Amino acid sequence: MGAEVKTMIRKGSSLRERLYLIEIFVGMATTFRHFLRNLLDNSKLYVRHYPEVEPEIPVRWRGRHRLTSHDDGTVKCVACFMCQTNCPANCIMIEAEERLDGKAEKMPKRFTIDLLECIYCGYCVEACPVDAIRMDSGIYSVTDNNRESFVLGIQELLETPGAFSEEDYKKGGA
């Protein structure tokens, strides 16, 4: 049994279409027509006044990462490497050490996230068994002049506050 062959009609065979300059002018005329319409009546344009008016961020929005801590200030992370293993971008690096405060067996000696490699998928948050990493910081504008400032260490991640209350997080994250 052979495959059915479908013959496709080739478009663009007329003289007008073969002279591509005419098609370029037709496209530019459409663009210029939209430009003039928006210039003369800009009441229908959707404009965000970003620096002056900050957007409303929902609770389930995935922003910049942060690490949570216990009430006594120690990090909740038990260095299980689940977030590092589950990360499709391989932007999380963890180095473990022995924990001496009795809360778990291990704790991170080094915990870094490269924000330029991160795709903000949230898999690290889903994989964490102890709710140590979250993406609820409310920081939506991450900018700087050098690459090194986008690599966040354990101290920066612990110092980042959460943007929502614990009740909001549990309601929106469920």
C-alpha positions in Angstrom: 0.0 0.0 0.0 1.6 3.2 -1.1 1.4 6.7 0.4 -1.1 9.1 -1.0 0.6 12.0 -2.7 -1.0 15.4 -2.4 0.0 18.0 -5.0 0.3 21.5 -3.6 -0.5 24.5 -5.7 2.4 26.9 -5.7 1.4 30.4 -4.8 3.3 33.5 -5.8 3.5 32.8 -9.5 1.9 35.9 -10.8 4.0 38.8 -12.0 2.9 41.0 -9.2 3.8 38.5 -6.6 7.2 37.7 -8.2 8.1 41.3 -8.0 8.7 41.3 -4.2 9.2 45.0 -4.0 5.5 45.6 -4.6 4.7 43.2 -1.7 7.1 45.0 0.5 5.3 48.3 -0.3 1.9 46.7 0.4 3.1 45.6 3.8 4.7 49.0 4.6 1.4 50.6 3.6 -0.5 48.5 6.2 2.1 49.3 8.9 1.9 53.0 8.0 -2.0 52.9 8.1 -1.9 51.4 11.6 0.7 54.0 12.7 -1.5 56.9 11.5 -4.6 55.4 13.1 -2.9 55.1 16.5 -1.3 58.5 16.2 -4.5 60.3 15.5 -6.7 58.4 18.0 -4.6 56.9 20.8 -7.6 56.4 23.2 -7.9 52.7 22.2 -4.2 51.9 22.9 -3.5 49.7 26.0 -0.6 51.4 27.9 1.1 50.2 31.0 2.6 53.0 33.1 5.2 50.6 34.6 7.6 52.5 36.7 4.9 54.8 38.2 2.1 52.1 38.6 3.3 48.7 39.7 1.3 45.7 38.5 -0.8 43.7 40.8 0.9 40.4 41.5 -1.2 37.3 42.2 -0.2 35.0 45.0 0.5 32.1 42.6 2.9 34.2 40.5 6.4 32.8 40.3 9.0 35.5 41.0 12.5 35.6 42.3 13.5 32.7 44.6 13.9 32.9 48.3 14.8 30.4 51.0 12.7 30.1 54.1 14.0 29.6 57.6 12.8 28.2 61.0 11.6 30.5 63.7 15.1 30.5 65.3 16.6 31.8 62.0 18.2 28.5 60.7 17.6 27.5 57.2 14.9 25.0 56.5 16.8 23.4 53.6 18.0 19.8 54.4 20.3 19.6 51.3 18.3 16.7 49.8 19.3 17.9 46.3 15.7 17.5 45.1 15.4 21.0 43.7 18.8 20.7 42.0 17.9 17.4 40.5 14.5 18.5 39.3 15.7 21.8 37.7 15.5 21.5 33.9 17.9 24.5 33.5 20.5 23.2 35.9 20.8 26.6 37.6 20.8 25.4 41.2 24.0 24.3 42.8 24.0 22.9 46.3 27.0 21.7 48.5 26.0 19.9 51.7 27.5 19.8 55.1 26.7 18.1 58.4 24.1 19.9 60.5 24.8 20.2 64.2 21.6 21.8 65.5 19.6 18.6 65.5 16.9 19.7 63.0 18.1 17.4 60.3 21.2 15.4 59.1 22.4 17.9 56.5 22.2 21.6 55.6 23.5 23.5 52.6 27.0 24.8 53.0 26.6 26.5 49.6 23.3 27.1 47.8 23.4 29.2 44.6 20.8 30.0 41.9 21.9 31.6 38.6 18.9 33.8 37.7 20.1 34.2 34.1 19.9 30.5 33.5 16.7 30.0 35.4 13.5 29.6 33.4 11.2 30.3 36.4 9.3 27.0 35.9 8.7 26.4 39.7 9.8 22.8 39.6 12.3 23.4 42.4 9.4 24.7 44.7 7.3 21.6 43.8 10.2 19.2 44.5 11.1 20.6 47.9 9.9 18.2 50.6 10.3 20.7 53.5 9.0 23.9 51.8 12.5 25.5 52.0 12.5 27.2 48.6 9.7 29.5 47.4 9.1 31.9 44.5 6.8 34.3 46.3 9.2 37.2 46.8 7.1 39.6 44.7 10.3 40.8 42.9 9.4 40.9 39.3 12.1 43.3 38.0 15.5 41.7 38.2 18.1 43.9 36.6 21.7 44.8 37.0 24.9 45.7 35.0 27.0 42.6 35.6 26.5 38.8 35.4 27.9 38.1 38.9 25.0 39.9 40.6 22.5 37.4 39.1 24.1 34.5 40.9 22.4 34.5 44.3 24.0 32.8 47.3 22.4 31.3 50.4 22.7 34.6 52.3 20.9 36.7 49.6 18.2 34.0 49.3 17.6 33.9 53.1 17.4 37.7 53.3 14.8 38.0 50.6 11.4 38.6 52.3 8.2 37.0 51.2 5.7 39.3 49.5 2.6 37.5 50.9 1.4 36.4 54.3 1.6 32.7 55.2 -2.2 32.4 54.9 -2.2 33.9 51.4 0.5 31.5 50.3 -1.3 28.4 51.6 -4.6 29.5 50.0 -3.1 30.5 46.6 -0.5 27.7 46.4 -2.9 24.9 47.0 
